[in-house]
Amino acid sequence: MREFKRTDRVADQLQQELAVLIQREIKDPRLGMVTVSAVKVSRDLGYADVYITLLGENDATRIDENLKVLRHAGGFLRSQIAQRVKLRHVPELRFHYDESVVRGQRLSSLIDEAVADDRRRHGDEEDEDEVR
């Protein structure tokens, strides 16, 4: 069995190229600070799911606006990728918002709150033990 599948290698290459292209080539002022967090390519290389995050923006309307801009620029991005990457067929690009970063931040803050609450409780118990 091979260590790396071809689809994984293509996905990595697409992620790198898209990150550069989105940052440098798309001049739409509605587009915020977009990061390409992951790319998953189908087995037949027919399509690629591109997962993006937005730096400092979690507003649903801004997310939708950025996705709309990227979907509109999909043909341009695909043609640029065709010039830069040697593939017989460049996958169709499908853009999605990656909620895992926001979800991770939320879980991290919940864990921090629980730890702080636990410390307060144990601190109170230790104070009561000292009084006795």
Sine and cosine of phi, psi and omega as CSV:
sin_phi,cos_phi,sin_psi,cos_psi,sin_omega,cos_omega
0.00,0.00,0.68,-0.74,0.00,-1.00
-0.96,0.29,0.50,-0.86,-0.03,-1.00
-0.96,0.28,-0.64,0.77,0.01,-1.00
-0.83,-0.56,0.76,-0.65,0.05,-1.00
-0.97,0.22,0.42,-0.91,0.02,-1.00
-0.89,0.46,-0.64,0.77,0.00,-1.00
-0.88,0.48,-0.57,0.82,0.04,-1.00
-0.92,0.38,-0.66,0.75,0.02,-1.00
-0.91,0.42,-0.67,0.74,0.03,-1.00
-0.90,0.43,-0.66,0.75,0.01,-1.00
-0.88,0.48,-0.68,0.73,0.04,-1.00
-0.89,0.46,-0.68,0.73,0.01,-1.00
-0.90,0.43,-0.68,0.73,0.03,-1.00
-0.89,0.45,-0.65,0.76,0.00,-1.00
-0.87,0.49,-0.72,0.70,0.01,-1.00
-0.89,0.45,-0.74,0.68,-0.04,-1.00
-0.91,0.41,-0.69,0.73,-0.01,-1.00
-0.90,0.43,-0.63,0.77,0.02,-1.00
-0.85,0.53,-0.70,0.71,0.00,-1.00
-0.93,0.36,-0.72,0.69,-0.05,-1.00
-0.89,0.46,-0.70,0.71,-0.02,-1.00
-0.89,0.45,-0.66,0.75,-0.04,-1.00
-0.94,0.34,-0.65,0.76,-0.16,-0.99
-0.98,-0.19,-0.50,0.87,-0.18,-0.98
-0.98,-0.22,-0.44,0.90,-0.03,-1.00
-1.00,0.03,0.88,-0.47,-0.11,-0.99
-0.98,-0.22,0.26,0.96,-0.03,-1.00
-0.95,0.32,0.84,-0.55,-0.04,-1.00
-0.92,0.39,-0.32,0.95,0.02,-1.00
-0.96,0.28,-0.30,0.95,-0.07,-1.00
-0.98,0.19,0.82,-0.57,0.01,-1.00
-1.00,0.06,-0.34,-0.94,0.03,-1.00
-0.98,0.18,1.00,-0.06,-0.07,-1.00
-1.00,-0.06,0.71,-0.70,0.10,-1.00
-0.87,-0.49,0.74,-0.68,0.07,-1.00
-1.00,0.05,0.96,-0.29,-0.09,-1.00
-1.00,0.06,-0.48,0.88,0.00,-1.00
-0.28,-0.96,0.40,-0.92,0.12,-0.99
-0.70,-0.72,0.77,-0.64,0.07,-1.00
-0.87,-0.50,0.83,-0.56,-0.06,-1.00
-0.97,-0.26,0.66,-0.75,0.04,-1.00
-0.93,0.37,0.34,-0.94,-0.04,-1.00
-0.84,0.54,-0.64,0.77,-0.04,-1.00
-1.00,0.06,0.10,1.00,-0.02,-1.00
0.87,0.50,0.43,0.90,-0.01,-1.00
-0.98,0.20,-0.54,0.84,0.02,-1.00
-0.55,-0.83,0.36,-0.93,0.02,-1.00
-0.75,-0.66,0.82,-0.57,0.09,-1.00
-1.00,0.04,0.89,-0.45,-0.05,-1.00
-0.97,-0.26,0.87,-0.49,-0.02,-1.00
-0.98,-0.20,0.80,-0.60,-0.05,-1.00
-0.86,-0.51,0.39,-0.92,0.18,-0.98
-0.80,-0.60,0.37,-0.93,0.02,-1.00
-0.89,-0.45,0.78,-0.63,-0.05,-1.00
-0.94,0.35,0.90,-0.43,0.09,-1.00
0.95,0.31,0.17,0.98,-0.02,-1.00
-0.81,-0.59,0.87,-0.49,0.03,-1.00
-0.86,-0.51,0.13,0.99,-0.02,-1.00
-0.95,0.30,0.77,-0.64,-0.08,-1.00
-0.87,0.49,-0.61,0.79,-0.01,-1.00
-0.93,0.36,-0.62,0.78,0.05,-1.00
-0.92,0.40,-0.64,0.77,0.02,-1.00
-0.88,0.47,-0.74,0.68,0.01,-1.00
-0.88,0.47,-0.65,0.76,0.00,-1.00
-0.89,0.45,-0.69,0.72,0.01,-1.00
-0.91,0.40,-0.65,0.76,0.04,-1.00
-0.89,0.45,-0.62,0.78,0.01,-1.00
-0.90,0.44,-0.68,0.74,0.03,-1.00
-0.88,0.47,-0.71,0.70,-0.02,-1.00
-0.91,0.41,-0.65,0.76,0.02,-1.00
-0.90,0.43,-0.62,0.79,0.03,-1.00
-0.91,0.41,-0.57,0.82,-0.01,-1.00
-1.00,0.04,0.05,1.00,-0.06,-1.00
-0.83,0.56,-0.68,0.73,0.01,-1.00
-0.90,0.43,-0.68,0.73,0.04,-1.00
-0.88,0.47,-0.72,0.69,0.00,-1.00
-0.88,0.48,-0.66,0.75,0.00,-1.00
-0.90,0.44,-0.65,0.76,0.01,-1.00
-0.93,0.37,-0.60,0.80,0.05,-1.00
-0.92,0.40,-0.64,0.77,0.03,-1.00
-0.90,0.43,-0.63,0.77,0.01,-1.00
-0.86,0.51,-0.56,0.83,0.01,-1.00
-0.97,0.23,-0.46,0.89,-0.12,-0.99
-0.99,-0.14,-0.47,0.88,-0.08,-1.00
-0.90,-0.44,0.70,-0.71,-0.02,-1.00
-1.00,0.09,0.99,-0.11,0.07,-1.00
-0.69,-0.72,0.59,-0.81,0.06,-1.00
-0.92,0.38,-0.64,0.77,-0.03,-1.00
-0.72,-0.69,0.85,-0.53,0.04,-1.00
-0.99,0.11,0.78,-0.62,-0.04,-1.00
-0.88,0.47,0.50,-0.87,0.13,-0.99
-0.93,0.37,0.71,-0.71,-0.06,-1.00
-1.00,-0.07,0.79,-0.62,0.06,-1.00
-0.84,-0.54,0.88,-0.48,-0.09,-1.00
-1.00,-0.09,0.67,-0.74,0.01,-1.00
-0.68,-0.73,0.49,-0.87,0.09,-1.00
-1.00,0.08,0.76,-0.65,-0.02,-1.00
-1.00,-0.02,0.96,-0.28,-0.03,-1.00
-1.00,0.10,-0.09,1.00,-0.09,-1.00
-0.90,0.45,-0.56,0.83,0.00,-1.00
-0.92,0.38,-0.72,0.69,0.02,-1.00
-0.90,0.44,-0.68,0.73,0.01,-1.00
-0.89,0.45,-0.64,0.77,0.03,-1.00
-0.90,0.43,-0.66,0.75,0.05,-1.00
-0.90,0.44,-0.65,0.76,0.01,-1.00
-0.90,0.44,-0.72,0.70,0.02,-1.00
-0.89,0.45,-0.64,0.77,0.02,-1.00
-0.89,0.46,-0.67,0.74,0.02,-1.00
-0.93,0.38,-0.59,0.81,0.06,-1.00
-0.90,0.43,-0.65,0.76,0.03,-1.00
-0.91,0.42,-0.68,0.73,0.04,-1.00
-0.87,0.49,-0.67,0.74,0.03,-1.00
-0.89,0.46,-0.69,0.72,-0.01,-1.00
-0.89,0.45,-0.66,0.75,0.02,-1.00
-0.91,0.42,-0.70,0.72,0.01,-1.00
-0.90,0.44,-0.66,0.75,0.03,-1.00
-0.90,0.44,-0.67,0.75,0.01,-1.00
-0.90,0.44,-0.65,0.76,0.02,-1.00
-0.91,0.42,-0.64,0.76,0.03,-1.00
-0.89,0.46,-0.70,0.72,0.00,-1.00
-0.89,0.46,-0.73,0.69,-0.02,-1.00
-0.93,0.36,-0.54,0.84,0.07,-1.00
-0.91,0.42,-0.65,0.76,0.04,-1.00
-0.91,0.42,-0.66,0.75,0.01,-1.00
-0.90,0.43,-0.64,0.76,0.02,-1.00
-0.91,0.42,-0.61,0.79,0.03,-1.00
-0.90,0.44,-0.64,0.77,0.03,-1.00
-0.91,0.40,-0.62,0.79,0.01,-1.00
-0.90,0.44,-0.61,0.79,0.01,-1.00
-0.93,0.38,-0.55,0.83,-0.01,-1.00
-0.93,0.37,-0.60,0.80,-0.03,-1.00
-0.94,0.34,0.00,0.00,0.00,0.00
